[in-house]
Amino acid sequence: MKPIVLLIFISLGLTCCSTDKEKELAAEDAASFLKDGARVIAVKTTGNENAYSFEVTIESADTGCEQYADWWEIVDLDGRLIYRRILTHSHVDEQPFSRTGTNIQLKKNTQVYVRAHMNATGYSTKGQKGSVESGFIPTILDAKFANDLEKADPLPSGCEF
């Protein structure tokens, strides 16, 4: 009988610890989401070379104008800005959301990053890498990659709502 009681206590202990660990991981995921508050989760392209349209899907921790995804951009592998799509309002009730940029001058085989920016937390490290020719896949960018672009035009002039 004692081994069964011991086994029950061990099982309860493991369940407790596993539940605490799951809560801890969930909290880490939530903190990571807030830190990386605007993630590019998909990129679709259409058009012709040097005149592409990019439809970019973003998942963001928008709360209103005080915290929202304020742009997405295309950056070459050396950190040069190719294109920026300004987002003029928050998307609190529209998650994830997609916005299109047009007339993007890019060759079909040029490898680029597509990443998002949050007005309150800056650039996300979670973006997409690829080309029009090969498609795009999720990637993790260095937290300091091309951060100087935060000051490059065009920049948002405000938030509508």
C-alpha positions as CSV (number, residue, x, y, z in Angstrom):
1,M,0.0,0.0,0.0
2,K,2.8,2.5,0.8
3,P,4.3,2.3,-2.7
4,I,0.9,3.3,-4.2
5,V,0.6,6.3,-1.9
6,L,4.2,7.3,-2.8
7,L,3.4,7.0,-6.5
8,I,0.3,9.2,-6.0
9,F,2.3,11.9,-4.3
10,I,5.0,11.7,-7.0
11,S,2.3,12.0,-9.7
12,L,0.7,14.9,-8.0
13,G,4.1,16.6,-7.6
14,L,4.9,16.1,-11.3
15,T,1.5,17.4,-12.3
16,C,2.0,20.5,-10.1
17,C,5.4,21.2,-11.5
18,S,4.4,20.6,-15.1
19,T,1.5,23.0,-14.7
20,D,3.8,25.6,-13.2
21,K,6.2,25.1,-16.0
22,E,3.4,25.5,-18.6
23,K,2.4,28.7,-16.9
24,E,6.0,29.9,-16.9
25,L,6.3,29.1,-20.6
26,A,3.0,30.9,-21.4
27,A,4.2,33.9,-19.5
28,E,7.5,33.9,-21.4
29,D,5.6,33.6,-24.7
30,A,3.4,36.6,-23.7
31,A,6.5,38.6,-22.7
32,S,8.2,37.7,-26.0
33,F,5.1,38.7,-27.9
34,L,5.0,42.1,-26.2
35,K,8.7,42.5,-26.8
36,D,8.4,41.4,-30.4
37,G,5.1,43.1,-30.6
38,A,4.7,43.2,-34.4
39,R,5.6,40.0,-36.2
40,V,5.5,39.4,-39.9
41,I,3.8,36.1,-40.3
42,A,3.2,35.9,-44.0
43,V,4.3,37.5,-47.3
44,K,2.6,37.1,-50.6
45,T,3.8,38.8,-53.8
46,T,2.3,39.6,-57.2
47,G,3.3,41.6,-60.2
48,N,6.4,41.9,-62.4
49,E,10.1,42.6,-61.8
50,N,10.7,46.1,-60.5
51,A,6.9,46.6,-60.0
52,Y,5.8,44.1,-57.4
53,S,3.0,44.2,-54.8
54,F,3.7,42.7,-51.4
55,E,0.8,41.7,-49.2
56,V,2.3,41.4,-45.7
57,T,0.4,39.8,-42.8
58,I,1.3,41.0,-39.3
59,E,0.3,39.8,-35.9
60,S,0.8,42.6,-33.3
61,A,0.1,43.5,-29.7
62,D,-1.9,46.6,-30.6
63,T,-3.7,48.4,-27.8
64,G,-4.5,51.6,-29.6
65,C,-2.4,54.6,-30.6
66,E,-0.2,54.2,-27.5
67,Q,1.0,50.8,-28.9
68,Y,0.5,49.7,-32.4
69,A,2.3,48.4,-35.5
70,D,3.2,51.6,-37.3
71,W,5.0,50.1,-40.4
72,W,6.4,47.1,-42.2
73,E,9.4,47.3,-44.5
74,I,11.5,45.4,-46.9
75,V,15.3,45.6,-46.2
76,D,18.1,44.1,-48.2
77,L,20.5,41.7,-46.5
78,D,23.0,44.5,-45.9
79,G,20.4,46.6,-44.0
80,R,19.4,49.0,-46.7
81,L,15.8,50.1,-46.8
82,I,14.1,49.1,-50.1
83,Y,10.4,49.9,-49.2
84,R,8.4,51.0,-46.2
85,R,4.6,50.7,-45.8
86,I,3.3,53.2,-43.2
87,L,0.3,51.9,-41.1
88,T,-1.8,54.9,-40.1
89,H,-3.8,53.3,-37.3
90,S,-3.9,50.5,-34.7
91,H,-5.5,47.1,-35.4
92,V,-6.7,46.2,-32.0
93,D,-9.7,44.2,-33.3
94,E,-8.2,43.0,-36.5
95,Q,-5.5,40.4,-35.7
96,P,-3.7,39.2,-37.6
97,F,-4.1,41.8,-40.4
98,S,-2.7,42.2,-43.9
99,R,-1.7,45.4,-45.8
100,T,-0.3,45.7,-49.3
101,G,2.5,47.8,-50.6
102,T,2.8,48.4,-54.4
103,N,5.2,49.3,-57.1
104,I,8.1,47.8,-55.2
105,Q,11.3,48.0,-57.2
106,L,13.0,44.7,-56.7
107,K,14.5,41.9,-58.9
108,K,12.7,38.5,-58.6
109,N,15.8,36.8,-57.1
110,T,16.9,39.5,-54.7
111,Q,17.0,38.1,-51.1
112,V,15.4,40.4,-48.6
113,Y,14.0,40.6,-45.1
114,V,10.4,41.7,-44.4
115,R,9.9,43.0,-40.9
116,A,7.5,45.0,-38.8
117,H,7.9,47.9,-36.4
118,M,6.0,48.8,-33.3
119,N,5.7,52.4,-32.3
120,A,6.3,51.6,-28.6
121,T,8.8,48.7,-28.8
122,G,10.7,49.1,-32.1
123,Y,11.6,46.4,-34.5
124,S,10.6,42.8,-34.0
125,T,13.2,40.1,-34.4
126,K,10.6,37.8,-36.0
127,G,10.3,38.5,-39.7
128,Q,10.4,36.7,-43.1
129,K,13.3,36.2,-45.4
130,G,13.3,35.3,-49.1
131,S,12.7,36.5,-52.6
132,V,9.8,36.9,-55.0
133,E,11.3,33.9,-56.9
134,S,11.7,31.5,-54.0
135,G,9.1,32.7,-51.6
136,F,9.4,33.7,-47.9
137,I,10.0,31.8,-44.7
138,P,10.1,32.8,-41.1
139,T,13.4,34.1,-39.8
140,I,14.9,35.6,-36.6
141,L,16.8,38.8,-37.1
142,D,19.5,40.1,-34.8
143,A,17.9,42.6,-32.4
144,K,20.3,45.3,-33.6
145,F,20.0,44.6,-37.3
146,A,19.6,47.9,-39.2
147,N,18.0,49.7,-36.3
148,D,19.2,53.0,-37.7
149,L,16.3,52.7,-40.2
150,E,14.0,53.8,-37.4
151,K,15.0,57.4,-38.2
152,A,14.8,57.0,-42.0
153,D,12.0,58.5,-44.1
154,P,9.2,57.9,-44.7
155,L,8.0,57.9,-41.1
156,P,4.5,57.9,-39.7
157,S,3.0,61.4,-39.0
158,G,0.6,60.2,-36.3
159,C,-2.1,57.6,-35.4
160,E,-5.7,58.0,-36.5
161,F,-7.2,55.5,-33.9
